[in-house]
Amino acid sequence: MTEPELVDPVAVEPGASTTGGRRAGSPPRRLSVVGVLGELLITAGMLVLLFIGWQQWLNNVIVGTQLYGQSVQQSQIWNKAAGPPKSESPGAPPVITATIPNAQRFATLIVPRFGSSFYRPIAQGIGVVDVLNKAEVGHYPTSQMPGAVGNFAVASHRTSYGANFGHINDLQVGDHIFVETADGWYQYSFRNLQYVRPTGIGVLDPVPEQAGIQPTDRMITLTSCNPLFSAAERIIAYGSFDKFFPRADGPPAEIAATVKGQA
């Protein structure tokens, strides 16, 4: 006869199997270097995913909310300087803003297709550190100012730092794009998208892709990276000028709630 296996009654839960386990008094199993390294890599991977999620979504939401509030406040400052509202008179000739120093905010961008709370400051220049990474929309200094004959071209990030142009590919023909300055609101209508290589700077010409041609139209061009999470290409959105709304007449009805902070 064989002796029955001795089992420590304290170490075993009632009803648990007592076969196939570690014998009482045997040393604990040691963790291998590979096992520890694997666990560390898994933990690190989870932290990276959490950080990316925070940066690409939650942080964009927080930044967007902050920029919306700042834009509403700026519009109120411009309103006080303009005086009491008058009767609306669309069709007035657009006022052209003077040259602006680098990195200085001078306008805001409103795109209803991007949501009622999309209200973003526009600064002069496209520097990564001093403009784009501050979650601002940057104006190409070599392009025209809002409402001017030619091409008013701007750029912004698509997936980070506010992701201002995250939905640029959702624009539909006829969607309105508004640029606001101290003088009033410039309304453009979206026409089409184009995809170019990063070297395709012809989209910034006064007449896009037509270097040396004298412009006769007033245009807006939005540029960002494409595809998402990549800088392999540029996605370009073109719009044509419709009308100018003087500040003293109040904002266009389509964006009144956004401008007044009621979005």
MITITI-741495 format. One record per residue: residue in one letter; x, y, z of N, C-alpha, C in turn. Coordinates in steps of 0.02 Angstrom, whole numbers, m for minus. Atoms other than C-alpha are relative to their C-alpha. Layout:
BEGIN
> r / n.px / n.py / n.pz / ca.px / ca.py / ca.pz / c.px / c.py / c.pz
> a / X / Y / Z / X / Y / Z / X / Y / Z
...
***
This chain:
BEGIN
> r / n.px / n.py / n.pz / ca.px / ca.py / ca.pz / c.px / c.py / c.pz
> m / 42 / m59 / 0 / 0 / 0 / 0 / 44 / 62 / 0
> t / m37 / m63 / 1 / 54 / 177 / m34 / m29 / 47 / 51
> e / 22 / m49 / m49 / 46 / 315 / 92 / m42 / 53 / m34
> p / 39 / m54 / 29 / m91 / 444 / 61 / 41 / 64 / 0
> e / m37 / m62 / 4 / m26 / 615 / 5 / m21 / 46 / 57
> l / 15 / m45 / m55 / m14 / 738 / 149 / m17 / 69 / m29
> v / 23 / m65 / 24 / m108 / 900 / 121 / m10 / 46 / 59
> d / 9 / m49 / m53 / m101 / 1058 / 228 / m73 / 24 / m2
> p / 70 / m18 / 2 / m285 / 1085 / 276 / m12 / 75 / m2
> v / 9 / m72 / m1 / m259 / 1273 / 298 / 10 / 30 / m69
> a / m19 / m29 / 64 / m188 / 1299 / 124 / m49 / m17 / m55
> v / 46 / 21 / 52 / m332 / 1218 / 30 / m71 / 21 / 17
> e / 70 / m20 / m10 / m506 / 1292 / 8 / m43 / m62 / 5
> p / 45 / 57 / m6 / m647 / 1175 / 59 / m28 / m20 / m68
> g / 27 / 25 / 63 / m699 / 1066 / m88 / 49 / 6 / m57
> a / m48 / m7 / 54 / m544 / 1111 / m190 / 37 / m65 / m12
> s / m37 / 60 / 17 / m448 / 974 / m280 / 68 / 1 / 34
> t / m64 / 4 / m34 / m294 / 914 / m189 / 51 / m38 / m42
> t / m46 / 36 / 43 / m214 / 826 / m336 / 28 / 46 / m53
> g / m31 / m39 / 54 / m95 / 900 / m462 / 27 / 66 / 23
> g / m24 / m65 / m23 / m51 / 1048 / m352 / 70 / m5 / 26
> r / m67 / m1 / m27 / 112 / 1101 / m272 / 0 / m36 / 66
> r / m6 / 36 / m63 / 168 / 987 / m131 / 15 / 49 / 56
> a / m11 / m42 / m58 / 168 / 1064 / 41 / 74 / 5 / 13
> g / m70 / m10 / m17 / 334 / 1139 / 85 / 45 / 11 / m60
> s / m42 / m12 / 59 / 394 / 1154 / m96 / 8 / 74 / m12
> p / m12 / m72 / 10 / 470 / 1323 / m147 / m47 / 29 / m52
> p / 45 / m32 / 48 / 359 / 1449 / m241 / 32 / 2 / m69
> r / m24 / m3 / 68 / 372 / 1455 / m430 / 32 / 68 / m14
> r / m35 / m63 / 14 / 497 / 1585 / m488 / m23 / 29 / m67
> l / 17 / m33 / 63 / 452 / 1714 / m619 / 61 / 4 / m44
> s / m57 / m4 / 46 / 562 / 1707 / m772 / 9 / 72 / m23
> v / m15 / m67 / 26 / 646 / 1859 / m845 / m46 / 16 / m58
> v / 43 / m10 / 58 / 544 / 1835 / m1003 / m71 / 17 / 23
> g / 67 / m13 / m25 / 382 / 1831 / m903 / m7 / 70 / 28
> v / 2 / m68 / m28 / 423 / 1990 / m809 / 2 / 52 / m56
> l / m6 / m46 / 56 / 475 / 2076 / m970 / m66 / 4 / m39
> g / 64 / 1 / 36 / 313 / 2022 / m1054 / m53 / 41 / 36
> e / 49 / m38 / m38 / 208 / 2093 / m913 / 14 / 74 / m3
> l / m18 / m71 / 4 / 303 / 2257 / m919 / m19 / 29 / m68
> l / 18 / m23 / 67 / 277 / 2269 / m1107 / m75 / 8 / m7
> i / 73 / m4 / 3 / 90 / 2236 / m1089 / m23 / 63 / 37
> t / 19 / m60 / m38 / 77 / 2370 / m955 / 18 / 63 / m37
> a / m22 / m58 / 38 / 177 / 2492 / m1059 / m46 / 12 / m60
> g / 45 / m6 / 57 / 66 / 2456 / m1210 / m67 / 30 / 19
> m / 64 / m27 / m23 / m91 / 2492 / m1110 / 6 / 74 / 16
> l / m11 / m70 / m16 / m18 / 2656 / m1047 / 4 / 42 / m64
> v / m6 / m36 / 64 / 26 / 2707 / m1225 / m68 / 9 / m32
> l / 67 / m5 / 29 / m150 / 2668 / m1285 / m43 / 50 / 37
> l / 38 / m48 / m40 / m225 / 2767 / m1142 / 22 / 72 / m17
> f / m25 / m67 / 16 / m112 / 2915 / m1183 / m24 / 22 / m68
> i / 23 / m17 / 67 / m157 / 2908 / m1367 / m74 / 18 / 2
> g / 72 / m14 / m6 / m341 / 2901 / m1322 / m13 / 68 / 31
> w / 8 / m66 / m31 / m321 / 3051 / m1209 / 19 / 55 / m48
> q / m24 / m52 / 45 / m222 / 3150 / m1337 / m45 / 9 / m60
> q / 37 / m3 / 62 / m328 / 3106 / m1488 / m75 / 14 / 9
> w / 72 / m10 / m8 / m501 / 3120 / m1412 / m15 / 48 / 58
> l / 18 / m41 / m58 / m520 / 3187 / m1235 / 34 / 68 / m2
> n / m36 / m64 / 2 / m386 / 3320 / m1253 / m27 / 45 / m55
> n / 29 / m40 / 53 / m460 / 3376 / m1419 / m66 / 31 / 20
> v / 63 / m27 / m25 / m629 / 3396 / m1337 / 11 / 58 / 48
> i / m15 / m53 / m49 / m556 / 3497 / m1194 / 26 / 62 / m35
> v / m28 / m57 / 36 / m454 / 3607 / m1311 / m53 / 35 / m41
> g / 53 / m29 / 40 / m603 / 3632 / m1426 / m47 / 43 / 41
> t / 43 / m38 / m45 / m710 / 3690 / m1281 / 32 / 66 / 20
> q / m36 / m61 / m19 / m577 / 3814 / m1227 / 2 / 49 / m58
> l / m4 / m44 / 58 / m556 / 3884 / m1402 / m68 / 30 / m17
> y / 68 / m27 / 12 / m744 / 3902 / m1422 / m14 / 58 / 46
> g / 11 / m54 / m48 / m753 / 4006 / m1264 / 42 / 61 / m17
> q / m44 / m56 / 18 / m606 / 4113 / m1319 / m27 / 37 / m61
> s / 26 / m31 / 61 / m686 / 4144 / m1489 / m63 / 41 / 15
> v / 60 / m37 / m20 / m852 / 4196 / m1411 / 19 / 65 / 35
> q / m24 / m59 / m35 / m760 / 4315 / m1297 / 29 / 52 / m48
> q / m29 / m46 / 49 / m663 / 4390 / m1442 / m54 / 35 / m40
> s / 54 / m30 / 38 / m823 / 4418 / m1540 / m36 / 54 / 41
> q / 32 / m50 / m43 / m899 / 4509 / m1392 / 42 / 63 / 5
> i / m44 / m58 / m2 / m747 / 4622 / m1383 / m7 / 40 / m65
> w / 9 / m34 / 64 / m766 / 4662 / m1568 / m68 / 35 / m3
> n / 67 / m31 / 0 / m952 / 4696 / m1542 / m1 / 66 / 37
> k / m2 / m62 / m40 / m919 / 4825 / m1408 / 34 / 56 / m38
> a / m36 / m51 / 39 / m798 / 4914 / m1522 / m41 / 24 / m60
> a / 39 / m18 / 60 / m924 / 4913 / m1667 / m61 / 42 / 17
> g / 60 / m38 / m18 / m1068 / 4991 / m1570 / m63 / m41 / m7
> p / 63 / 36 / 2 / m1253 / 4944 / m1570 / m16 / m28 / m69
> p / 17 / 30 / 65 / m1321 / 4829 / m1707 / m46 / 45 / m41
> k / 44 / m36 / 45 / m1409 / 4901 / m1859 / m38 / m51 / m42
> s / 35 / 47 / 44 / m1521 / 4827 / m1992 / 50 / m36 / m44
> e / m48 / 39 / 40 / m1436 / 4686 / m2085 / 0 / 21 / m73
> s / m6 / m21 / 70 / m1371 / 4733 / m2256 / 52 / m43 / m36
> p / m47 / 43 / 35 / m1287 / 4583 / m2338 / 12 / 26 / m71
> g / m17 / m23 / 66 / m1199 / 4619 / m2500 / 46 / 60 / 1
> a / m46 / m56 / m6 / m1093 / 4761 / m2433 / 69 / m23 / m22
> p / m68 / 20 / 22 / m916 / 4763 / m2504 / 41 / m23 / 59
> p / m39 / 26 / m57 / m798 / 4660 / m2396 / 56 / 47 / 20
> v / m56 / m39 / m26 / m676 / 4752 / m2285 / 62 / m45 / 1
> i / m60 / 40 / 3 / m498 / 4691 / m2310 / 45 / 17 / 59
> t / m42 / m10 / m59 / m394 / 4668 / m2152 / 72 / 15 / m20
> a / m69 / m18 / 13 / m222 / 4746 / m2147 / 46 / m58 / 19
> t / m50 / 51 / m16 / m63 / 4643 / m2131 / 6 / m9 / 75
> i / m1 / 17 / m71 / m49 / 4554 / m1962 / 69 / m29 / 18
> p / m64 / 29 / m22 / 112 / 4514 / m1864 / m6 / m76 / 10
> n / m1 / 73 / m7 / 163 / 4331 / m1853 / m27 / m22 / 68
> a / 28 / 33 / m59 / 69 / 4222 / m1726 / m54 / 41 / 35
> q / 53 / m40 / m31 / m58 / 4358 / m1687 / m68 / m21 / m27
> r / 68 / 17 / 21 / m242 / 4311 / m1689 / m34 / 61 / m30
> f / 34 / m55 / 32 / m346 / 4417 / m1806 / m69 / m18 / m26
> a / 65 / 22 / 27 / m499 / 4314 / m1855 / m21 / m64 / 34
> t / 25 / 65 / m24 / m605 / 4162 / m1812 / m31 / m36 / m59
> l / 29 / 42 / 53 / m668 / 4018 / m1918 / m60 / m37 / 28
> i / 62 / 34 / m19 / m845 / 3948 / m1908 / m22 / m44 / m59
> v / 22 / 47 / 52 / m896 / 3793 / m2006 / m58 / m40 / 29
> p / 58 / 36 / m28 / m1074 / 3735 / m1965 / 3 / m75 / m10
> r / m4 / 72 / 13 / m1039 / 3564 / m2043 / 41 / m35 / 54
> f / m42 / 29 / m51 / m909 / 3536 / m1906 / m32 / 1 / 69
> g / 35 / m3 / m65 / m1037 / 3565 / m1767 / m14 / 71 / 21
> s / 21 / m67 / m20 / m1125 / 3712 / m1686 / 50 / 34 / 46
> s / m50 / m30 / m45 / m981 / 3737 / m1563 / 69 / 6 / m33
> f / m63 / m9 / 35 / m846 / 3742 / m1697 / 11 / 74 / m13
> y / m14 / m72 / 1 / m777 / 3917 / m1673 / 73 / 8 / 19
> r / m72 / 6 / m12 / m588 / 3928 / m1691 / 37 / 64 / m19
> p / m40 / m59 / 16 / m462 / 4071 / m1686 / 47 / m13 / m58
> i / m48 / 2 / 55 / m357 / 4108 / m1839 / 57 / 47 / 16
> a / m60 / m41 / m13 / m179 / 4171 / m1814 / 41 / 6 / m63
> q / m44 / m9 / 57 / m54 / 4237 / m1937 / 59 / m47 / 3
> g / m56 / 46 / 4 / 75 / 4109 / m1993 / m21 / m72 / 7
> i / 13 / 71 / m6 / 85 / 3921 / m2001 / 56 / m35 / 38
> g / m52 / 30 / m40 / 227 / 3892 / m1879 / m28 / m55 / 44
> v / 26 / 56 / m39 / 208 / 3725 / m1792 / m2 / 17 / 74
> v / m4 / m14 / m72 / 263 / 3785 / m1620 / m43 / 59 / 20
> d / 33 / m62 / m22 / 192 / 3961 / m1615 / m72 / 8 / m23
> v / 69 / m6 / 24 / 28 / 3930 / m1707 / m37 / m67 / 1
> l / 38 / 62 / 9 / m26 / 3755 / m1758 / m3 / m43 / 63
> n / 0 / 41 / m61 / 26 / 3665 / m1598 / m32 / 36 / 59
> k / 41 / m35 / m50 / m70 / 3797 / m1500 / m74 / m10 / m16
> a / 69 / 18 / 20 / m226 / 3722 / m1581 / m34 / 56 / m38
> e / 29 / m54 / 39 / m251 / 3877 / m1688 / m1 / m18 / m74
> v / m1 / 5 / 72 / m294 / 3887 / m1871 / 51 / 52 / m24
> g / m52 / m44 / 23 / m145 / 3963 / m1961 / m12 / 26 / m71
> h / 8 / m31 / 66 / m153 / 4085 / m2107 / 67 / 2 / m36
> y / m61 / m4 / 41 / m24 / 4065 / m2245 / 14 / 74 / m16
> p / m14 / m72 / 10 / 59 / 4238 / m2246 / 6 / 20 / m73
> t / m8 / m17 / 71 / 91 / 4228 / m2433 / m67 / 2 / m37
> s / 66 / m1 / 32 / m95 / 4210 / m2469 / m38 / 63 / 21
> q / 38 / m61 / m11 / m229 / 4345 / m2469 / m36 / m1 / 68
> m / 38 / m7 / m62 / m328 / 4409 / m2319 / m73 / m15 / m14
> p / 71 / 16 / 10 / m513 / 4368 / m2290 / m36 / 52 / m44
> g / 40 / m43 / 42 / m627 / 4438 / m2424 / 37 / 31 / m58
> a / m39 / m31 / 54 / m485 / 4494 / m2538 / m5 / m43 / m63
> v / m4 / 37 / 63 / m477 / 4447 / m2721 / 62 / m43 / 2
> g / m55 / 48 / m4 / m369 / 4293 / m2729 / m17 / m57 / 46
> n / 8 / 62 / m38 / m345 / 4148 / m2610 / 18 / 10 / 74
> f / m12 / m3 / m72 / m364 / 4159 / m2421 / 10 / m72 / 23
> a / m17 / 70 / m15 / m274 / 3998 / m2369 / 19 / m9 / 73
> v / m14 / 15 / m70 / m267 / 3921 / m2195 / 16 / m74 / 9
> a / m18 / 69 / m15 / m202 / 3762 / m2114 / m13 / m14 / 74
> s / 7 / 20 / m69 / m233 / 3664 / m1955 / 7 / m76 / 5
> h / m8 / 72 / m11 / m208 / 3493 / m1877 / m66 / m37 / m10
> r / 60 / 41 / 13 / m327 / 3351 / m1913 / m14 / m51 / 55
> t / 11 / 52 / m50 / m300 / 3226 / m1772 / 26 / 18 / 70
> s / m27 / m18 / m65 / m214 / 3318 / m1629 / m2 / 75 / 9
> y / 0 / m72 / m14 / m197 / 3488 / m1547 / m66 / 32 / m19
> g / 66 / m25 / 15 / m383 / 3517 / m1556 / m34 / m32 / m60
> a / 27 / 34 / 60 / m404 / 3421 / m1720 / m52 / 45 / m35
> n / 47 / m48 / 29 / m485 / 3576 / m1796 / m28 / m22 / m67
> f / 23 / 21 / 66 / m495 / 3501 / m1970 / m11 / m76 / m3
> g / 12 / 72 / m3 / m536 / 3325 / m1914 / m57 / m24 / m45
> h / 58 / 20 / 41 / m697 / 3326 / m2016 / 0 / 36 / m67
> i / m4 / m36 / 63 / m634 / 3419 / m2168 / m26 / m42 / m58
> n / 23 / 45 / 54 / m675 / 3267 / m2276 / m76 / m8 / 0
> d / 73 / 5 / m3 / m858 / 3280 / m2222 / m36 / 58 / m34
> l / 31 / m58 / 32 / m887 / 3446 / m2310 / m39 / m21 / m62
> q / 42 / 14 / 58 / m1025 / 3443 / m2440 / m8 / 63 / m42
> v / 6 / m57 / 45 / m1047 / 3555 / m2591 / m55 / 47 / 24
> g / 48 / m50 / m22 / m1133 / 3715 / m2539 / 4 / 16 / 74
> d / m8 / m15 / m72 / m1085 / 3705 / m2354 / 33 / 68 / 8
> h / m28 / m67 / m11 / m1049 / 3878 / m2286 / 60 / m3 / 47
> i / m60 / m8 / m41 / m881 / 3925 / m2213 / 4 / 74 / 16
> f / 0 / m71 / m20 / m874 / 4087 / m2113 / 67 / 19 / 31
> v / m59 / m29 / m31 / m724 / 4193 / m2070 / m23 / 65 / 33
> e / 20 / m60 / m37 / m751 / 4325 / m1937 / 61 / 42 / 18
> t / m52 / m47 / m22 / m643 / 4479 / m1907 / m35 / 56 / 39
> a / 29 / m57 / m36 / m668 / 4641 / m1812 / m50 / 38 / m44
> d / 44 / m36 / 47 / m756 / 4708 / m1968 / m66 / m35 / m14
> g / 61 / 36 / 14 / m885 / 4570 / m1989 / 13 / m72 / m20
> w / m2 / 71 / 18 / m917 / 4399 / m2065 / 3 / m8 / m76
> y / m8 / 15 / 71 / m859 / 4334 / m2234 / m27 / m70 / m12
> q / 31 / 65 / 13 / m966 / 4193 / m2302 / 26 / m28 / m65
> y / m23 / 38 / 59 / m892 / 4065 / m2421 / m42 / m63 / m6
> s / 35 / 63 / 12 / m972 / 3911 / m2499 / 50 / m52 / m24
> f / m46 / 54 / 18 / m878 / 3746 / m2509 / m15 / m24 / m70
> r / 7 / 23 / 70 / m845 / 3686 / m2687 / 23 / m72 / m9
> n / m27 / 67 / 13 / m733 / 3532 / m2689 / 62 / m14 / 42
> l / m60 / 23 / m33 / m593 / 3431 / m2611 / 52 / m18 / m52
> q / m55 / 21 / 42 / m423 / 3395 / m2685 / 53 / m32 / 44
> y / m54 / 34 / m37 / m280 / 3281 / m2630 / 65 / 11 / m38
> v / m65 / m14 / 32 / m100 / 3330 / m2664 / 56 / m26 / 45
> r / m60 / 17 / m39 / 75 / 3284 / m2608 / 20 / 60 / 43
> p / m22 / m55 / m42 / 156 / 3388 / m2470 / 35 / 56 / m39
> t / m35 / m50 / 42 / 254 / 3476 / m2608 / m47 / 39 / m45
> g / 49 / m32 / 45 / 94 / 3531 / m2696 / m21 / 69 / 23
> i / 14 / m67 / m26 / 107 / 3714 / m2645 / m40 / 42 / m50
> g / 39 / m36 / 49 / 15 / 3766 / m2802 / m71 / 15 / 24
> v / 68 / m12 / m27 / m147 / 3756 / m2701 / m4 / 67 / 36
> l / m1 / m64 / m35 / m91 / 3917 / m2615 / 4 / 59 / m48
> d / m3 / m53 / 49 / m79 / 4017 / m2777 / m64 / 43 / 3
> p / 61 / m41 / 2 / m200 / 4165 / m2795 / m56 / m32 / m40
> v / 45 / 45 / 35 / m283 / 4055 / m2924 / 30 / m70 / 8
> p / m31 / 64 / m16 / m250 / 3879 / m2856 / 21 / m40 / m61
> e / m29 / 41 / 53 / m137 / 3775 / m2967 / 8 / 36 / m66
> q / m7 / m40 / 61 / m127 / 3918 / m3092 / 49 / 57 / 14
> a / m51 / m50 / m16 / 37 / 4008 / m3054 / 4 / 53 / m54
> g / m8 / m55 / 47 / 53 / 4179 / m3132 / m65 / 28 / m28
> i / 65 / m24 / 25 / m133 / 4198 / m3171 / m28 / 52 / 47
> q / 29 / m53 / m40 / m214 / 4359 / m3111 / m69 / m22 / 26
> p / 64 / 23 / m26 / m358 / 4315 / m2993 / m56 / 51 / m10
> t / 60 / m42 / 3 / m534 / 4382 / m3013 / m51 / m21 / 52
> d / 46 / 25 / m51 / m623 / 4276 / m2883 / 29 / 6 / 70
> r / m21 / 1 / m70 / m616 / 4279 / m2693 / m11 / m71 / 25
> m / 4 / 70 / m19 / m578 / 4106 / m2625 / 26 / m11 / 71
> i / m29 / 24 / m62 / m542 / 4014 / m2464 / 25 / m71 / m12
> t / m29 / 67 / 6 / m430 / 3860 / m2453 / 19 / m26 / 68
> l / m17 / 33 / m63 / m421 / 3744 / m2303 / 47 / m59 / m15
> t / m47 / 54 / 12 / m272 / 3626 / m2294 / 15 / m38 / 64
> s / m18 / 41 / m57 / m229 / 3481 / m2180 / 34 / m64 / m25
> c / m35 / 61 / 19 / m138 / 3314 / m2177 / m49 / m56 / m18
> n / 40 / 56 / 21 / m204 / 3156 / m2257 / 46 / m59 / m16
> p / 61 / 19 / m37 / m241 / 3015 / m2221 / 8 / 14 / 74
> l / m3 / m10 / m72 / m280 / 3017 / m2036 / 63 / m32 / 29
> f / m61 / 23 / m34 / m126 / 2997 / m1925 / 59 / m8 / m48
> s / m55 / 3 / 49 / m13 / 3025 / m2075 / 9 / 68 / m31
> a / m14 / m63 / 35 / 71 / 3168 / m2167 / 22 / m16 / m72
> a / m21 / 21 / 67 / 94 / 3074 / m2331 / m29 / 44 / m55
> e / 34 / m42 / 50 / m29 / 3188 / m2423 / m27 / 62 / 35
> r / 37 / m57 / m27 / m125 / 3349 / m2401 / m71 / m3 / m29
> i / 69 / m5 / 22 / m314 / 3363 / m2409 / m18 / 74 / m4
> i / 14 / m70 / 14 / m374 / 3528 / m2482 / m74 / 10 / m10
> a / 70 / m18 / 8 / m547 / 3606 / m2466 / m5 / 71 / m27
> y / 7 / m66 / 32 / m594 / 3751 / m2582 / m70 / 27 / 11
> g / 64 / m33 / m5 / m731 / 3877 / m2558 / 2 / 66 / m37
> s / 4 / m63 / 36 / m791 / 4030 / m2654 / m41 / 51 / 41
> f / 31 / m53 / m39 / m844 / 4196 / m2579 / m71 / 14 / m22
> d / 71 / m16 / 14 / m1031 / 4235 / m2566 / m16 / 73 / 16
> k / 20 / m67 / m21 / m1058 / 4392 / m2464 / 35 / 19 / 65
> f / m30 / m27 / m60 / m997 / 4502 / m2323 / m55 / 30 / 44
> f / 48 / m26 / m48 / m1097 / 4541 / m2165 / 37 / 48 / 47
> p / m33 / m47 / m45 / m1039 / 4702 / m2078 / m16 / m15 / 73
> r / 10 / 16 / m71 / m1017 / 4681 / m1890 / m59 / 38 / 29
> a / 54 / m41 / m29 / m1137 / 4822 / m1851 / m69 / m28 / m16
> d / 65 / 29 / 17 / m1276 / 4722 / m1935 / m13 / m65 / 37
> g / 9 / 63 / m36 / m1249 / 4569 / m1826 / 19 / m60 / m42
> p / m22 / 60 / 37 / m1198 / 4391 / m1874 / m55 / m29 / m43
> p / 50 / 35 / 40 / m1286 / 4289 / m2009 / m41 / m47 / 44
> a / 45 / 41 / m41 / m1435 / 4193 / m1941 / 25 / m71 / 9
> e / m23 / 69 / m2 / m1354 / 4026 / m1980 / 49 / m13 / 57
> i / m52 / 10 / m52 / m1215 / 4054 / m1853 / m11 / 45 / 60
> a / 13 / m47 / m55 / m1296 / 4176 / m1732 / 7 / m33 / 69
> a / m5 / 34 / m65 / m1310 / 4048 / m1591 / 72 / m16 / 18
> t / m70 / 15 / m11 / m1129 / 3997 / m1611 / 37 / 62 / 23
> v / m35 / m63 / m15 / m1066 / 4177 / m1608 / m20 / 26 / 70
> k / 24 / m27 / m64 / m1172 / 4220 / m1456 / 15 / m47 / 59
> g / m17 / 47 / m54 / m1107 / 4070 / m1357 / m58 / m43 / 22
> q / 60 / 39 / m17 / m1274 / 3978 / m1361 / 0 / m68 / m34
> a / m3 / 64 / 36 / m1215 / 3826 / m1459 / m4 / m58 / 49
***
